[in-house]
Amino acid sequence: MKKLFALTLFLCFALTAEASTTVEFLSSELGGTVGPYNLTINGVPILGTCITDNYSVYTDESWQATETAVYYDPSDSTPLPNLVDVEAAWLVTQFPKINSANLTAITNIQDAIWDIVAGTASTGAVLALVTEAEMKSNYDTITAASGFDVLVPVPNSQTCGDGLPQSFLVQMATPEPGAIYMMLGGIGLIGMGRIVRRKRSA
């Protein structure tokens, strides 16, 4: 039984490690080049915030990406994957209602995210946002339960365009279906193993 359990865990981890995330860029929520942006992750629609501005994306472009959780663990002061992503995630929580009346505020937040991630200088209202995002007291609000993930493109995996697509920050409401199915499958295999063992010992 222990061998079956170990094998099941190994298979689950192996499948998870090989699983890839397919990202497709659809449009800006407000049109033009201002985010947040309409994306799909493995075919599921979601809003994403661009965190790199030195690359380009194109309508209907898709690519493979590595997906990493973004959160701050106050118990050991660990930001994952790094502190600037945590600060960017906090700024995403500050987006006002997405509409044209709030365009200036949305643009300032997007610029602050780009400046934080790229480490570039800011001025005026953008600098104020960057300074606020860097306050340690804000980090604790970005926990694993917040559901933030950063999507980093896999080189040479895009379907169109040139160069590398941008990286995006998304807030996942629930775990990916693939992860849930793998977990359920592993539990099912363990259950089947126990049934087989009981029948043999009977």
C-alpha positions, -999 to 999 in steps of 0.1 A, spaced: 0 0 0 29 24 8 44 17 -26 11 24 -43 7 57 -23 43 67 -32 37 59 -69 5 79 -69 22 109 -54 50 106 -79 26 105 -109 7 135 -96 38 156 -92 52 145 -125 20 154 -143 19 188 -125 55 195 -134 48 188 -171 15 208 -172 18 240 -191 -3 271 -191 -16 285 -224 -22 322 -224 -41 341 -252 -42 379 -254 -76 392 -266 -78 429 -260 -75 458 -235 -106 461 -213 -108 498 -221 -94 497 -256 -61 511 -269 -30 502 -249 -44 507 -214 -49 477 -191 -62 456 -175 -63 432 -204 -87 404 -215 -68 371 -215 -76 335 -215 -57 310 -194 -62 275 -208 -93 288 -225 -108 304 -194 -114 342 -197 -96 363 -171 -84 399 -166 -47 403 -164 -23 432 -157 8 436 -178 40 438 -156 65 442 -184 64 470 -209 95 462 -230 78 436 -252 46 436 -273 16 414 -276 -9 411 -305 -46 404 -306 -53 367 -306 -17 359 -299 -12 329 -277 18 314 -259 29 290 -232 38 304 -198 51 294 -165 27 302 -137 40 310 -103 20 320 -72 26 356 -59 22 361 -21 39 373 10 44 350 40 46 372 71 57 342 92 91 342 75 90 375 56 92 356 23 78 372 -9 72 347 -38 84 349 -64 99 382 -55 90 414 -37 83 436 -68 56 411 -78 40 414 -44 40 452 -47 25 450 -82 -2 427 -69 -11 452 -42 -14 479 -68 -38 457 -88 -60 456 -57 -61 494 -59 -76 496 -94 -109 516 -94 -139 505 -113 -128 498 -149 -144 525 -170 -133 555 -191 -142 579 -163 -113 564 -142 -89 562 -171 -63 586 -155 -63 566 -122 -60 533 -141 -32 546 -163 -13 559 -132 -16 525 -115 -4 507 -147 26 530 -150 34 525 -113 34 487 -118 57 490 -148 81 513 -129 82 490 -99 89 458 -119 114 475 -142 130 496 -114 127 528 -133 122 563 -118 87 577 -113 73 612 -108 41 629 -96 11 607 -90 29 576 -102 57 581 -77 31 585 -49 16 551 -59 50 534 -61 59 548 -26 26 535 -12 31 501 -28 65 498 -12 51 502 23 57 469 42 23 471 59 7 464 25 26 432 19 6 412 45 -26 418 24 -12 398 -5 -14 362 9 -16 328 -8 -54 331 -4 -54 362 -26 -49 340 -56 -23 361 -75 -2 344 -101 25 358 -124 26 344 -160 61 344 -176 62 335 -213 81 305 -224 106 317 -251 97 309 -287 62 295 -278 40 323 -292 18 318 -322 24 352 -338 42 385 -333 80 390 -328 101 387 -297 89 376 -263 53 384 -252 48 404 -220 45 389 -185 11 393 -168 -2 393 -133 -36 376 -128 -58 370 -98 -71 334 -99 -104 329 -81 -100 292 -78 -73 266 -84 -69 255 -120 -93 227 -131 -63 206 -142 -48 207 -107 -82 197 -91 -86 168 -116 -51 155 -108 -57 157 -71 -90 138 -74 -74 112 -97 -47 106 -71 -73 102 -43 -92 78 -65 -61 57 -72 -54 55 -35 -90 44 -28 -88 17 -55 -56 5 -40 -72 1 -6 -102 -18 -21 -78 -42 -40 -58 -48 -8 -89 -56 12 -102 -80 -14 -69 -98 -15 -67 -101 23 -103 -114 26 
